[in-house]
Amino acid sequence: MPHINATKKYPFTKMEGAGNDYIYFNCFDTNIPDPEKFARILSHRRFGIGGDGVVLICPSKTADAGMRMFNQDGSEGLMCGNAIRCVGKYLYDNGIVRRETVTVSTPSGIKALTLFPKNGEIERVTVDMGSPELTPTKIPVKLGGDSVAGRTVPIAGGLWKITCVSMGNPHCVVFCEDPDGLDLEMLGPLFEHDPLFPERVNTEFVRVISENSLQMRVWERGSGETWACGTGACAAAVAAVENGLCKKGAEITIHLRGGELTVRYTDNGVFMTGPARRVFDGVVEI
């Protein structure tokens, strides 16, 4: 008899934070056998559910829950600021952790979340993102010195002034006058795969509106241009402070294609606040 590949049904929840949308699976109840494959298939916006990737909400021995995030190309991300806010909302709204303070373990460490409920559901979340890493070898970026802040380097056939930060994953921040006028489909992959960045890189193109306001477009490694990036917004705020463009300790509003995030960079770490919204629930058969 011919071999028949059996399929199975998997419940999921589509959620978004400032337009950064992911497909979430509750792995307290369901085992996802091949999350890399799930991400590649389900993230496709024409032939799948559509999203920037797949997120697994898992049991954790060290926190209230664990989070694993997989990009559109199936690669695993070490941290995702927008996704972790939605994880906090999912845990609260579904009665898994019915507290306004939640801890979530990630490959980049345990993050503490403060949840803000309204009418019994979470609408906004603040995440303690920890301290930024500015040491080039730990970001990583192949440049010398104690940090890379406003360093001019050749990338994509031109000279760019870059600032490099890790917020659990590597970021390259470029300040410019007109992010909207840039061809990110061309520039993004050239930055992502430049030999300067041995683990590839997320790149933020940022315009300074004021000392408390930034506009940002982002190219994420493994996903391309996304409408928002939480760790990228944090990196942009850190880079603005390190370059003397914004004040440390101030609330900085980051304007993204999908909405706004607020970031505060202090001596005690980086704190990001933003929305978390459930789009719909569904079941996929794979």
N, C-alpha and C positions, 0 to 999 in steps of 0.2 A: 504493500500500500504506500502511496506517496506520503512524504512527511508534511505535516500541517503545522505551521507556526501558530501556536496559541496566542491569543491576545488577552489583555486584562484591562479592567477599568480602574482609573486612578482619579479620585476627587482632587480638585485644585481650587485655589482662589487667586484671581487676578487682582493685584493691588498696585497702587502707584503713589510715589512721593515726589511732588513737584514735576510730574511728567515722566519720571524715571520708573518705568513699569516692568514688573517681574511676575512670573508665574510661581505661586507658592504651593508647596506640598507639605502637609502635616505628617511628619515622619514619626510622631508619637503613635500614629495609627497605621501608617502605610510605609512599606519599604520600597524605595526607588532603586531598582537594581543597577541602572546605568545612567546616572544623572548627566554625564557628558553627552550621551546620545539624546536624552530628553531635551536638553538645552538646544542642541542643534536642530532638532525636528520641530519642537513646539514654539521656539522663538520666532520662526519665520512669519513675517507679517502677511504673507499671501497664502502659504500652504500650511500654516500652523495656527496656534492661538494668537501669536504676536506678542512680543515683549523684548526687553533688553537682556533677558536671560531667565534662569530658573533658580529659585531659592528653596532650600530644604530647611524646615524648622524641625530640629532634632532634639532628643533627650540629651542632657548634659550632666556629668558628674560634678562639675565645678560651678555651674550657674543654673538659673531657672530654665534655660533652654540653650540650644546651640544653633548656629546658623552656618550653612554652607551656600555659597553663591557661584553659579556657573554662567559664564558669558555666552553670547550667541554662538561663538565658535566652539563651545564645549570646554574651553579652558576654565580652570577654577580661579576665582578671585579671592584674595586674602581678606578683603574687607569691602563693605559697601554701605555708605552712610545712609542713603535713602532706603535701601532694603531693610536695614536693621530697625529703622523707625517703624516700618510696616510690620516687622516681626513682633515688635512690642505691642502694636495695635492688635494683631492677630491673637496673641497670647491673652490679652485682657478681654477683648470682645468675645472670645470663644470660651471664656471661663477657665482657661488653663492656669493662668496666674492672675488672680483678681486683686492686684495691688497697683499703686501708682508709681512704684519704683521696681524696676525689673533688671536683672542681669542676663546678658546673652554672651555666650562664648563664641569666638570666631577664630580662624587661623592666625589672626593678629592679636589675640588676647581677649580678655573679658571686658565687655563694655557695659557701663551703667546707664540705664535709661530712666528718664522722668516722664511719666505719661500725664496728659492733660485731658480728662474726660469731659464730654458734654452730652447730656441726655443719655447717659449710660454707655457711650461709645467714645473711643479715643479719636481725637481730631488732629492733635499736635503732639510732638515728642521732642524732648531735648536729649541729646546723646553726649556723654562725656567721651570724646574721641581720643583722649590721652594726649601726650606731648608729641609734637612733631619731631621727626628725625631730620636733621640738617647735614649730618656728616656724609660726604659723597659716597664713601665705600659702603655705607649702610642703606643708601636709598634704593638701589645703587646707581651711580653714574660715574663714568670713567674720567673724572676730572680731579685734580689735586686740590689741596687746601682744606681748611676746616669746614667750609660751606661753599655753596654755589649760589650767589645772590647777585643778580644783574651781570652775569658773566656773558661776554659775547663769544659765540661759537659758530662754526659753519655747519648748517643743517639744511637739507632740502634745496641745495644750490644757492643759498644765501647766508648772510650773517644775521643771527638772532641773539638778542639779549635774553638769557634764560635765568630762572631761579628754580632750583630743584628741592623738593620736599618729599618726604615719605609720611603718609598718614596711615601706615599699615600696608600701603602699596605705593609704587613710585609715581611721582608727578613732576612734570616740567611746566612751569608757568611762564607765559610770554605776555608782557604788557604791550598793548598796541592801541592805536587810535580808533580802529574800526573793525572789531571782530566780525561784524555782519558781512563785511566786504571780502572776507577771506574765503578761499576755495578749500574748505576743510576736507573734501573728498580727495583732493590732491595732496594737501599738506599733512593731513592727519597720519596716513600710513608712513610717510617719510620720517616724521618725528617718531612714531611708534617703533619703527624698525631700525632707527639709526644706531650704528655701532656704539655710540656713546652710552646706550642704555642696554646693558646685558640681559635684563629681564623684560625688555620692552618698556613702554612708558605711557601713562595717561598725560595728555597735553591740554592745558587750559589757556585759551586766548582771552585776555582780560583788558577791559577798558576801565580806567579810574574815573568815576563820575564825581565823587567827592571823597573826603577822608572817612566817610561812613557808608559808602555805596560803590559797588562794583558791578559791571556787566560782564558776563562770561559765556563763552561757548566752549564746549569740551569734546575732545576726541578720546574715547576710552579704548584701551587695548582690548582686543577681542570682541568689541561690540561696535566700533565706529562712533559716529556722532550720536550722542544721546541728548535728551532734552534737559537733563539735570544730572549732576554727580555730586553726592554729598562729600566724599573725601576730596574731590576736586575743588568744591567750594571752600572747604577748610584750607586746602593747600593755597588757594588764591588769596585768602585772607592772611595766612601766615606770610606768604611772599610779599604782600602789600606792606605789612608791618616791617618785615626784614629790610625792605627797600625804602623805608621812611615815607611811604605813601599813605598809610593809615596808622592810627594810634593803637598801641597795645592796650588791651583791656576794654576797648570800646566795642559796642555792637556794630557789626558790619553787615549790611544787607547785600546779598549776592543775587543779582537779577539774572535768571536763566530762561531758556526758551519755554520751559514748562511751569515756571512759577518762581517763587522767592524762598531763599533760605537765609537764616540769620546766624552769623558765626561770631564768637567771642574768643579771641586768642589771649590767654593770660599766662602768668608765670606758673599756674597750676595745671595748664593744659588747654585744649581747644574744645569749646562747647558749641554744638550745632543744634539749631531748632528749626523744625519745618513740619509740613503737613504729612499725614498718612491717610490714605483713602482706599477702601475696598471698592473695586470696580464691579466684579461679579464673581459668582461661584459657578463651577461646572464640573463635568466629568469627561476625561479624555480616555480613549481606548487605544492602547498600543500593544 
